[in-house]
Amino acid sequence: MISFSHIVNPVPAGEESDLFTAQPITFATMRAARDFSRDIAGADVRLYAVQLAGEEEVRVPAVFQRLPGLSRSVGDLKEFATRRKLPLIRDILQALYEADDADYMIYTNADIALQPNFYWTAARMIERGHDAFAVNRRTIPAHYRDTGAIPLMYAELGQEHKGWDCFVFPRAMYPRFRLGLACIGAGWLGRVLLTNMACLAAHFRVFTDLHLTFHVGNETAWRAQRFSDYLAHNRAEWHRVFLEFARERGPFDRGAIPGCFLDFFERQAARESRK
């Protein structure tokens, strides 16, 4: 039996935030997927939540285990125009690694909901030889506002989304990850994780067409110009990670992950240098 430990970072959110609506849906669907896997597939799934120390505690279902609060945010380590308390992905994953010995670790954003068969399907993918993979979400209409509508959300086909927000990888692989000071809540985080997975896995894949995760609406608050320095920070951290792997493994194919990210990195860097 394959075991999973799955962690999310709940965030205190007011009614003006899309997370106010999205997070309760995420937590409810994670619990439902965990119960489905236990009752139907016999899978071992353990759910975890971790927040910054001192942060207002976000309510999660009782099946989640809370881990000790994280001691720092990226804002404690670097100056930004607008200070935000964004955890480092390395701190979140390290907390999970130390708390649980499940075969596979999973990280998803706090606004990513799961279909009931998520863990069952993930186990089948692993049995077929995919030792590390990402699952791209489907985007469903934004009019869904509460957990009572989750059965209708399940039924929505949704639209394909190109971003990365769900990552599954072996626990044994994690100690070799290189994550720098990349933070969640800003762009390029997905590329940092995918670069590690692609470089360290034997059979890595990004699934772009599976109906396994979904997101209500398509808010992109993290793209706001006032947060552009966080985007630049994560982009620079990705480049450091990429160069470390490149020095060990030689030039990467620019037609595949992670080499394909380099063209985008260079274009963005060139645009900024002209400003």
C-alpha positions as CSV (number, residue, x, y, z in Angstrom):
1,M,0.0,0.0,0.0
2,I,1.4,3.4,-1.0
3,S,1.2,6.1,1.7
4,F,0.9,9.8,1.2
5,S,1.5,12.8,3.5
6,H,-0.1,15.9,2.1
7,I,0.6,19.4,3.4
8,V,-1.1,22.8,2.8
9,N,-0.4,26.3,4.2
10,P,-3.7,27.9,5.3
11,V,-3.7,31.6,5.2
12,P,-5.9,34.0,7.3
13,A,-8.1,35.7,4.8
14,G,-10.8,38.3,4.9
15,E,-14.0,38.3,2.8
16,E,-12.3,40.5,0.2
17,S,-9.8,37.7,-0.6
18,D,-10.6,34.8,-3.0
19,L,-9.0,32.5,-0.3
20,F,-11.9,33.3,2.0
21,T,-14.1,31.2,-0.4
22,A,-11.4,28.8,-1.8
23,Q,-9.8,27.5,1.4
24,P,-12.9,25.9,3.0
25,I,-13.6,24.2,-0.3
26,T,-10.0,22.9,-0.5
27,F,-10.1,21.5,3.1
28,A,-13.4,19.8,2.6
29,T,-12.4,18.2,-0.7
30,M,-9.1,17.0,0.8
31,R,-11.0,15.4,3.6
32,A,-13.4,13.8,1.2
33,A,-10.6,12.5,-1.0
34,R,-8.8,11.1,2.0
35,D,-12.0,9.3,3.2
36,F,-12.7,8.0,-0.3
37,S,-9.2,6.6,-0.6
38,R,-9.4,5.0,2.8
39,D,-12.8,3.5,2.4
40,I,-12.7,2.5,-1.3
41,A,-9.0,2.0,-2.2
42,G,-7.5,1.2,1.2
43,A,-4.9,4.0,0.7
44,D,-3.0,5.5,3.6
45,V,-3.4,9.3,3.4
46,R,-2.3,11.8,6.1
47,L,-3.3,15.4,6.0
48,Y,-1.2,18.3,7.5
49,A,-1.6,22.0,7.9
50,V,1.2,24.4,8.8
51,Q,1.2,28.2,9.3
52,L,3.6,30.9,10.4
53,A,4.1,31.0,14.1
54,G,1.8,33.6,15.7
55,E,-0.5,33.8,12.7
56,E,-4.2,33.6,13.3
57,E,-5.2,30.0,13.1
58,V,-7.3,29.0,10.1
59,R,-10.0,26.5,10.8
60,V,-9.4,23.1,9.2
61,P,-11.2,19.7,9.5
62,A,-10.2,17.6,12.5
63,V,-8.6,15.0,10.1
64,F,-5.7,17.5,9.5
65,Q,-2.8,17.4,11.9
66,R,-1.4,20.9,12.7
67,L,2.4,21.2,12.7
68,P,4.4,23.6,14.8
69,G,4.4,27.1,13.5
70,L,7.0,28.2,11.0
71,S,9.6,30.5,12.5
72,R,10.2,32.8,9.5
73,S,8.8,34.3,6.3
74,V,10.7,35.5,3.2
75,G,10.0,39.1,4.5
76,D,12.2,38.3,7.5
77,L,15.1,37.5,5.2
78,K,14.9,40.2,2.5
79,E,13.5,43.7,2.0
80,F,10.5,44.1,-0.3
81,A,8.5,47.2,-1.3
82,T,5.4,45.7,0.4
83,R,6.2,43.3,3.3
84,R,4.2,40.1,3.0
85,K,4.5,37.1,5.4
86,L,5.1,34.4,2.7
87,P,6.6,31.1,4.0
88,L,9.6,29.5,2.3
89,I,8.7,26.3,0.5
90,R,11.7,24.6,2.0
91,D,10.4,25.3,5.5
92,I,7.0,23.9,4.7
93,L,8.4,20.7,3.1
94,Q,11.0,20.3,5.8
95,A,8.2,20.4,8.4
96,L,6.3,17.7,6.6
97,Y,9.5,15.6,6.1
98,E,10.2,15.7,9.8
99,A,6.6,15.0,10.9
100,D,5.8,12.0,8.7
101,D,7.4,9.0,7.0
102,A,4.9,8.3,4.3
103,D,6.2,7.0,1.0
104,Y,5.2,10.1,-1.0
105,M,4.9,13.8,-0.1
106,I,2.4,16.1,-1.6
107,Y,2.3,19.9,-1.7
108,T,-0.6,21.8,-3.1
109,N,-1.6,25.5,-2.9
110,A,-4.3,26.3,-0.3
111,D,-6.8,27.1,-3.1
112,I,-6.5,23.9,-5.0
113,A,-9.4,21.5,-4.4
114,L,-9.3,17.7,-5.1
115,Q,-11.6,15.3,-6.8
116,P,-12.6,12.4,-4.6
117,N,-10.4,9.9,-6.5
118,F,-7.2,12.1,-6.3
119,Y,-5.1,9.9,-4.0
120,W,-6.4,6.7,-5.5
121,T,-5.4,7.9,-9.0
122,A,-2.0,9.2,-7.7
123,A,-1.3,5.7,-6.4
124,R,-2.1,4.2,-9.7
125,M,0.2,6.6,-11.5
126,I,3.0,5.7,-9.2
127,E,2.4,2.0,-9.8
128,R,2.7,2.7,-13.5
129,G,6.2,4.0,-12.9
130,H,5.8,7.8,-12.5
131,D,8.0,8.5,-9.5
132,A,7.4,12.3,-9.4
133,F,4.7,14.3,-11.1
134,A,2.7,17.5,-11.1
135,V,-1.0,17.7,-11.8
136,N,-2.4,20.8,-13.5
137,R,-5.7,22.0,-12.3
138,R,-9.0,22.6,-14.0
139,T,-10.6,26.1,-13.6
140,I,-14.3,26.1,-12.8
141,P,-16.7,29.0,-12.7
142,A,-16.3,31.6,-10.0
143,H,-19.9,31.6,-8.9
144,Y,-19.5,28.7,-6.5
145,R,-19.1,30.2,-3.1
146,D,-19.6,27.5,-0.4
147,T,-18.9,23.9,0.5
148,G,-22.5,22.9,0.0
149,A,-22.0,23.2,-3.7
150,I,-19.0,20.8,-3.8
151,P,-21.0,18.0,-5.6
152,L,-21.8,20.5,-8.4
153,M,-18.1,21.5,-8.5
154,Y,-17.1,17.9,-8.9
155,A,-19.4,17.7,-12.0
156,E,-17.8,20.8,-13.7
157,L,-15.5,19.9,-16.5
158,G,-13.7,23.2,-16.1
159,Q,-11.0,24.7,-18.4
160,E,-7.4,23.6,-18.7
161,H,-4.9,25.7,-16.8
162,K,-1.2,25.9,-17.6
163,G,0.1,26.7,-14.1
164,W,1.6,24.3,-11.6
165,D,0.1,24.0,-8.1
166,C,0.1,20.3,-7.2
167,F,3.3,18.3,-6.7
168,V,3.8,14.6,-5.8
169,F,7.2,13.1,-5.1
170,P,8.9,10.4,-3.1
171,R,9.9,11.3,0.5
172,A,13.3,9.7,-0.2
173,M,13.9,12.2,-2.9
174,Y,13.3,15.3,-0.8
175,P,16.7,15.5,1.0
176,R,18.3,16.1,-2.4
177,F,15.9,19.0,-3.2
178,R,17.5,22.5,-3.8
179,L,14.9,25.1,-3.0
180,G,16.9,28.2,-2.1
181,L,14.8,30.9,-0.5
182,A,11.9,30.5,-2.9
183,C,8.6,31.5,-1.2
184,I,5.0,30.4,-1.8
185,G,2.4,33.0,-3.0
186,A,4.6,34.3,-5.8
187,G,5.3,33.2,-9.4
188,W,8.1,30.9,-10.4
189,L,7.6,28.7,-7.3
190,G,6.2,25.9,-9.5
191,R,9.3,26.1,-11.7
192,V,11.5,25.7,-8.7
193,L,9.7,22.5,-7.7
194,L,9.5,21.1,-11.2
195,T,13.2,21.7,-11.8
196,N,14.0,19.6,-8.7
197,M,11.6,16.8,-9.6
198,A,12.7,16.7,-13.3
199,C,16.3,16.5,-12.3
200,L,16.0,14.0,-9.5
201,A,13.3,11.6,-10.7
202,A,13.7,8.7,-13.0
203,H,10.3,9.0,-14.6
204,F,9.0,12.5,-14.2
205,R,5.8,13.9,-15.8
206,V,3.4,16.9,-15.8
207,F,-0.2,15.8,-16.2
208,T,-2.0,18.6,-18.0
209,D,-5.3,16.8,-18.9
210,L,-6.4,15.0,-15.8
211,H,-9.7,15.9,-14.1
212,L,-8.1,15.5,-10.6
213,T,-7.8,19.0,-9.1
214,F,-9.7,22.3,-9.6
215,H,-9.8,25.9,-8.7
216,V,-12.8,28.1,-8.3
217,G,-12.4,31.1,-10.6
218,N,-9.1,32.4,-11.9
219,E,-8.0,35.2,-9.5
220,T,-4.3,36.2,-10.0
221,A,-3.7,38.6,-7.1
222,W,-0.1,37.5,-6.9
223,R,0.5,39.1,-10.4
224,A,-0.2,42.6,-9.0
225,Q,2.5,45.1,-9.9
226,R,3.1,46.0,-6.2
227,F,4.2,42.4,-5.6
228,S,6.6,42.3,-8.6
229,D,9.7,42.2,-6.4
230,Y,8.4,38.8,-5.0
231,L,8.2,37.5,-8.5
232,A,11.7,38.7,-9.3
233,H,12.9,37.1,-6.0
234,N,11.5,33.7,-6.9
235,R,12.8,34.0,-10.5
236,A,16.3,34.6,-9.2
237,E,16.0,31.7,-6.8
238,W,14.9,29.4,-9.6
239,H,17.9,30.5,-11.7
240,R,20.3,29.7,-8.8
241,V,18.7,26.2,-8.4
242,F,18.8,25.7,-12.2
243,L,22.5,26.6,-12.4
244,E,23.4,24.2,-9.6
245,F,21.8,21.3,-11.4
246,A,23.2,22.4,-14.7
247,R,26.8,22.4,-13.3
248,E,26.3,18.8,-12.2
249,R,24.4,17.5,-15.2
250,G,25.6,19.5,-18.1
251,P,23.5,21.6,-20.6
252,F,19.7,20.9,-20.5
253,D,17.5,20.3,-23.5
254,R,15.6,23.6,-24.0
255,G,12.6,21.6,-25.3
256,A,12.0,19.9,-22.0
257,I,11.7,20.7,-18.3
258,P,13.8,22.4,-16.8
259,G,15.7,23.7,-19.9
260,C,12.5,25.1,-21.4
261,F,12.2,27.5,-18.5
262,L,15.5,29.2,-19.4
263,D,14.2,31.0,-22.5
264,F,11.4,32.5,-20.5
265,F,13.8,33.5,-17.8
266,E,16.1,35.2,-20.3
267,R,13.2,37.1,-22.0
268,Q,12.0,38.4,-18.7
269,A,15.5,39.4,-17.6
270,A,16.0,41.2,-20.9
271,R,12.7,43.1,-20.6
272,E,13.6,44.3,-17.1
273,S,17.1,45.4,-18.2
274,R,15.6,47.7,-20.8
275,K,13.4,49.5,-18.2
